[in-house]
């Protein structure tokens, strides 16, 4: 598994799950549409690296780097790309 901090602008990744121990915020990520197997693109990273902007489906989301790193991701191409 990789973390969003390893991505470059323009990279595409797929959400595989969430880091353990942060269930409260993981619920918020789920409610924003960041569900397992969802594919997203890193659109923008602020000059100091925080926040990051991702495109999920037709929506742009801005996340703090610490929150974004709760996502366990697979950098494309994933073995089981959905």
VOSEVO-710523 format. One record per atom (N, C-alpha, C): residue number from 1; atom name; x, y, z. Coordinates in pm, 1 decimal. Example, Ala and Ser with C-alpha at 12.3 -4.5 7.8 and 13.67 -1.06 7.14 Angstrom:
REM VOSEVO-710523
{1, "N", {1319.0, -569.0, 780.0}}
{1, "CA", {1230.0, -450.0, 780.0}}
{1, "C", {1320.0, -330.0, 780.0}}
{2, "N", {1285.0, -225.0, 708.0}}
{2, "CA", {1367.0, -106.0, 714.0}}
{2, "C", {1290.0, 3.0, 787.0}}
This chain:
REM VOSEVO-710523
{1, "N", {84.1, -118.4, 0.0}}
{1, "CA", {0.0, 0.0, 0.0}}
{1, "C", {88.4, 124.5, 0.0}}
{2, "N", {37.5, 227.8, -60.0}}
{2, "CA", {107.9, 355.6, -66.4}}
{2, "C", {25.9, 460.5, 7.5}}
{3, "N", {83.8, 577.6, 21.4}}
{3, "CA", {16.0, 691.5, 82.5}}
{3, "C", {9.0, 804.7, -18.5}}
{4, "N", {-87.2, 892.7, 0.1}}
{4, "CA", {-106.5, 1003.8, -91.5}}
{4, "C", {16.3, 1094.7, -96.3}}
{5, "N", {92.5, 1101.1, 11.3}}
{5, "CA", {212.6, 1185.8, 14.0}}
{5, "C", {316.9, 1139.6, -87.9}}
{6, "N", {307.8, 1016.1, -135.9}}
{6, "CA", {401.0, 962.9, -234.7}}
{6, "C", {362.4, 998.1, -378.2}}
{7, "N", {243.3, 1055.8, -396.2}}
{7, "CA", {193.6, 1087.2, -530.1}}
{7, "C", {248.0, 1220.0, -580.3}}
{8, "N", {254.5, 1232.9, -713.0}}
{8, "CA", {287.8, 1357.4, -780.6}}
{8, "C", {159.7, 1411.4, -844.5}}
{9, "N", {153.9, 1542.0, -867.8}}
{9, "CA", {37.9, 1601.9, -933.9}}
{9, "C", {16.9, 1532.2, -1068.0}}
{10, "N", {-107.7, 1493.0, -1094.3}}
{10, "CA", {-143.0, 1423.0, -1217.3}}
{10, "C", {-148.4, 1272.6, -1201.7}}
{11, "N", {-92.4, 1219.1, -1091.7}}
{11, "CA", {-97.1, 1074.3, -1068.0}}
{11, "C", {-239.6, 1029.6, -1037.9}}
{12, "N", {-268.7, 907.4, -1076.9}}
{12, "CA", {-399.4, 846.3, -1052.7}}
{12, "C", {-378.6, 731.2, -955.4}}
{13, "N", {-470.4, 718.3, -860.5}}
{13, "CA", {-460.6, 611.2, -761.2}}
{13, "C", {-599.5, 556.9, -729.2}}
{14, "N", {-599.8, 444.9, -660.4}}
{14, "CA", {-724.6, 380.7, -619.6}}
{14, "C", {-720.1, 360.4, -468.4}}
{15, "N", {-828.6, 393.7, -401.4}}
{15, "CA", {-837.3, 376.5, -256.0}}
{15, "C", {-855.5, 228.8, -224.6}}
{16, "N", {-768.9, 176.5, -139.8}}
{16, "CA", {-777.1, 35.7, -99.5}}
{16, "C", {-835.2, 20.9, 40.5}}
{17, "N", {-824.3, 123.5, 123.3}}
{17, "CA", {-876.3, 116.9, 260.5}}
{17, "C", {-827.8, 237.2, 339.9}}
{18, "N", {-826.5, 221.8, 472.3}}
{18, "CA", {-791.6, 330.8, 562.2}}
{18, "C", {-695.3, 282.2, 668.0}}
{19, "N", {-610.9, 373.4, 717.2}}
{19, "CA", {-522.1, 341.4, 828.1}}
{19, "C", {-606.9, 316.9, 952.6}}
{20, "N", {-564.4, 224.4, 1034.4}}
{20, "CA", {-640.8, 192.9, 1156.1}}
{20, "C", {-617.1, 299.4, 1262.9}}
{21, "N", {-711.4, 308.2, 1354.7}}
{21, "CA", {-698.0, 398.6, 1467.5}}
{21, "C", {-756.1, 536.7, 1448.4}}
{22, "N", {-817.2, 563.4, 1335.0}}
{22, "CA", {-874.1, 696.1, 1308.4}}
{22, "C", {-1017.2, 682.4, 1258.2}}
{23, "N", {-1096.9, 602.5, 1325.6}}
{23, "CA", {-1230.5, 569.9, 1274.7}}
{23, "C", {-1321.2, 692.0, 1261.6}}
{24, "N", {-1308.8, 790.2, 1349.0}}
{24, "CA", {-1396.4, 907.6, 1341.9}}
{24, "C", {-1374.5, 983.1, 1211.6}}
{25, "N", {-1249.3, 1009.6, 1177.5}}
{25, "CA", {-1224.6, 1083.8, 1054.6}}
{25, "C", {-1245.4, 996.6, 931.4}}
{26, "N", {-1221.9, 867.8, 943.3}}
{26, "CA", {-1246.3, 778.5, 829.1}}
{26, "C", {-1393.5, 782.4, 789.6}}
{27, "N", {-1482.2, 796.4, 886.3}}
{27, "CA", {-1624.4, 810.2, 856.3}}
{27, "C", {-1651.9, 934.4, 774.1}}
{28, "N", {-1580.8, 1043.3, 803.4}}
{28, "CA", {-1597.7, 1166.2, 725.9}}
{28, "C", {-1545.1, 1147.7, 583.4}}
{29, "N", {-1433.9, 1076.9, 569.2}}
{29, "CA", {-1381.5, 1050.1, 435.3}}
{29, "C", {-1480.7, 967.2, 354.9}}
{30, "N", {-1541.4, 868.7, 418.6}}
{30, "CA", {-1643.0, 786.7, 350.7}}
{30, "C", {-1760.2, 872.1, 305.8}}
{31, "N", {-1803.2, 965.0, 390.3}}
{31, "CA", {-1918.2, 1048.6, 355.4}}
{31, "C", {-1887.0, 1144.6, 240.1}}
{32, "N", {-1758.1, 1171.0, 215.6}}
{32, "CA", {-1718.1, 1256.2, 103.2}}
{32, "C", {-1701.9, 1176.0, -25.3}}
{33, "N", {-1729.7, 1046.7, -19.6}}
{33, "CA", {-1721.3, 964.3, -139.3}}
{33, "C", {-1588.7, 892.2, -156.2}}
{34, "N", {-1502.2, 898.9, -56.0}}
{34, "CA", {-1372.2, 832.9, -62.9}}
{34, "C", {-1385.3, 689.8, -11.6}}
{35, "N", {-1453.9, 609.4, -89.1}}
{35, "CA", {-1483.5, 470.9, -52.6}}
{35, "C", {-1381.0, 376.3, -116.3}}
{36, "N", {-1364.6, 257.4, -59.4}}
{36, "CA", {-1270.8, 161.1, -118.2}}
{36, "C", {-1301.5, 136.2, -266.2}}
{37, "N", {-1196.0, 120.2, -343.3}}
{37, "CA", {-1197.2, 96.7, -488.2}}
{37, "C", {-1227.1, 220.9, -571.1}}
{38, "N", {-1244.6, 336.6, -506.4}}
{38, "CA", {-1266.6, 460.9, -579.3}}
{38, "C", {-1135.2, 508.9, -639.0}}
{39, "N", {-1139.4, 549.1, -764.0}}
{39, "CA", {-1021.9, 601.2, -834.0}}
{39, "C", {-1025.3, 753.7, -824.9}}
{40, "N", {-908.5, 814.0, -800.4}}
{40, "CA", {-899.6, 959.9, -792.4}}
{40, "C", {-768.0, 1006.8, -853.4}}
{41, "N", {-762.0, 1137.5, -880.2}}
{41, "CA", {-643.6, 1200.5, -936.6}}
{41, "C", {-595.7, 1310.1, -842.9}}
{42, "N", {-464.3, 1318.4, -820.5}}
{42, "CA", {-407.9, 1429.5, -744.4}}
{42, "C", {-398.3, 1548.8, -839.0}}
{43, "N", {-474.8, 1653.6, -809.4}}
{43, "CA", {-486.7, 1769.0, -898.6}}
{43, "C", {-389.1, 1879.6, -861.2}}
{44, "N", {-372.5, 1905.6, -731.8}}
{44, "CA", {-290.4, 2018.6, -689.4}}
{44, "C", {-233.8, 1991.4, -550.7}}
{45, "N", {-112.6, 2038.9, -529.0}}
{45, "CA", {-50.6, 2033.7, -396.9}}
{45, "C", {-4.8, 2176.7, -366.3}}
{46, "N", {-43.1, 2229.5, -250.8}}
{46, "CA", {-3.5, 2365.2, -213.4}}
{46, "C", {149.2, 2375.1, -205.5}}
{47, "N", {204.7, 2494.7, -218.6}}
{47, "CA", {350.6, 2510.9, -220.6}}
{47, "C", {423.3, 2445.4, -102.6}}
{48, "N", {365.5, 2448.1, 13.8}}
{48, "CA", {428.3, 2384.0, 129.2}}
{48, "C", {377.3, 2242.5, 150.2}}
{49, "N", {298.7, 2190.8, 54.3}}
{49, "CA", {252.4, 2052.5, 58.5}}
{49, "C", {120.2, 2030.5, 128.0}}
{50, "N", {60.9, 2135.0, 181.7}}
{50, "CA", {-62.6, 2118.8, 258.0}}
{50, "C", {-152.0, 2238.8, 233.7}}
{51, "N", {-273.4, 2224.6, 186.4}}
{51, "CA", {-346.9, 2100.5, 159.7}}
{51, "C", {-318.6, 2045.5, 19.9}}
{52, "N", {-384.2, 1933.5, -7.7}}
{52, "CA", {-380.0, 1873.8, -140.5}}
{52, "C", {-521.6, 1875.8, -197.1}}
{53, "N", {-529.8, 1880.3, -328.3}}
{53, "CA", {-661.0, 1877.1, -393.8}}
{53, "C", {-666.8, 1753.5, -482.0}}
{54, "N", {-774.7, 1676.6, -466.2}}
{54, "CA", {-793.1, 1557.1, -547.1}}
{54, "C", {-925.5, 1565.8, -621.3}}
{55, "N", {-931.8, 1497.7, -733.9}}
{55, "CA", {-1057.5, 1487.9, -807.8}}
{55, "C", {-1110.2, 1347.1, -790.7}}
{56, "N", {-1230.8, 1337.7, -735.4}}
{56, "CA", {-1299.5, 1211.0, -714.7}}
{56, "C", {-1428.5, 1218.3, -794.1}}
{57, "N", {-1439.6, 1130.1, -892.8}}
{57, "CA", {-1552.6, 1135.2, -986.2}}
{57, "C", {-1555.6, 1274.4, -1048.7}}
{58, "N", {-1661.2, 1350.9, -1032.3}}
{58, "CA", {-1669.2, 1485.9, -1090.0}}
{58, "C", {-1654.5, 1594.6, -984.4}}
{59, "N", {-1593.7, 1561.8, -871.4}}
{59, "CA", {-1584.0, 1654.0, -759.3}}
{59, "C", {-1438.5, 1679.2, -721.1}}
{60, "N", {-1406.6, 1804.0, -691.7}}
{60, "CA", {-1274.9, 1839.3, -640.4}}
{60, "C", {-1283.6, 1851.1, -488.8}}
{61, "N", {-1193.1, 1784.5, -417.9}}
{61, "CA", {-1188.2, 1788.7, -271.6}}
{61, "C", {-1051.4, 1837.3, -227.8}}
{62, "N", {-1048.5, 1921.8, -124.4}}
{62, "CA", {-922.9, 1963.4, -63.8}}
{62, "C", {-911.9, 1896.0, 71.8}}
{63, "N", {-797.2, 1833.7, 95.8}}
{63, "CA", {-773.5, 1761.7, 220.4}}
{63, "C", {-640.6, 1804.7, 279.7}}
{64, "N", {-634.6, 1810.0, 412.9}}
{64, "CA", {-505.7, 1829.2, 477.9}}
{64, "C", {-421.2, 1705.8, 451.2}}
{65, "N", {-291.4, 1724.0, 439.8}}
{65, "CA", {-201.5, 1612.9, 410.2}}
{65, "C", {-214.1, 1502.0, 514.3}}
{66, "N", {-223.7, 1537.4, 642.7}}
{66, "CA", {-234.8, 1436.7, 748.7}}
{66, "C", {-362.5, 1354.1, 732.3}}
{67, "N", {-469.9, 1418.9, 693.1}}
{67, "CA", {-596.3, 1348.0, 673.0}}
{67, "C", {-589.7, 1262.3, 547.8}}
{68, "N", {-530.1, 1316.1, 441.1}}
{68, "CA", {-518.9, 1241.6, 316.2}}
{68, "C", {-433.7, 1116.0, 334.7}}
{69, "N", {-337.2, 1122.0, 424.9}}
{69, "CA", {-250.8, 1006.4, 447.1}}
{69, "C", {-317.5, 895.9, 528.4}}
{70, "N", {-441.3, 917.3, 571.1}}
{70, "CA", {-518.3, 808.5, 632.8}}
{70, "C", {-563.7, 708.6, 527.2}}
{71, "N", {-561.8, 752.0, 400.4}}
{71, "CA", {-603.3, 663.7, 291.7}}
{71, "C", {-490.3, 568.2, 255.3}}
{72, "N", {-520.4, 440.1, 249.4}}
{72, "CA", {-428.0, 342.3, 192.9}}
{72, "C", {-464.1, 332.0, 45.6}}
{73, "N", {-367.7, 358.3, -40.3}}
{73, "CA", {-396.9, 364.8, -183.0}}
{73, "C", {-305.9, 272.3, -261.5}}
{74, "N", {-347.0, 247.1, -383.4}}
{74, "CA", {-268.7, 172.2, -480.5}}
{74, "C", {-246.6, 266.0, -597.7}}
{75, "N", {-120.3, 297.6, -624.4}}
{75, "CA", {-91.0, 382.7, -739.4}}
{75, "C", {-122.8, 306.4, -865.3}}
{76, "N", {-186.8, 370.6, -960.7}}
{76, "CA", {-226.0, 304.5, -1086.2}}
{76, "C", {-102.9, 268.5, -1167.0}}
{77, "N", {-105.4, 160.2, -1240.1}}
{77, "CA", {-221.8, 72.7, -1252.8}}
{77, "C", {-230.1, -26.2, -1136.9}}
{78, "N", {-350.0, -42.0, -1083.7}}
{78, "CA", {-373.9, -138.1, -976.4}}
{78, "C", {-397.6, -275.5, -1037.5}}
{79, "N", {-369.9, -378.4, -962.1}}
{79, "CA", {-391.8, -514.7, -1009.8}}
{79, "C", {-537.9, -543.4, -1038.8}}
{80, "N", {-624.1, -488.6, -954.8}}
{80, "CA", {-768.5, -515.4, -966.9}}
{80, "C", {-841.8, -384.2, -986.5}}
{81, "N", {-805.1, -310.1, -1088.5}}
{81, "CA", {-865.1, -179.5, -1116.8}}
{81, "C", {-1013.7, -195.7, -1146.7}}
{82, "N", {-1097.4, -121.1, -1072.4}}
{82, "CA", {-1242.2, -128.6, -1088.6}}
{82, "C", {-1289.8, -8.1, -1163.5}}
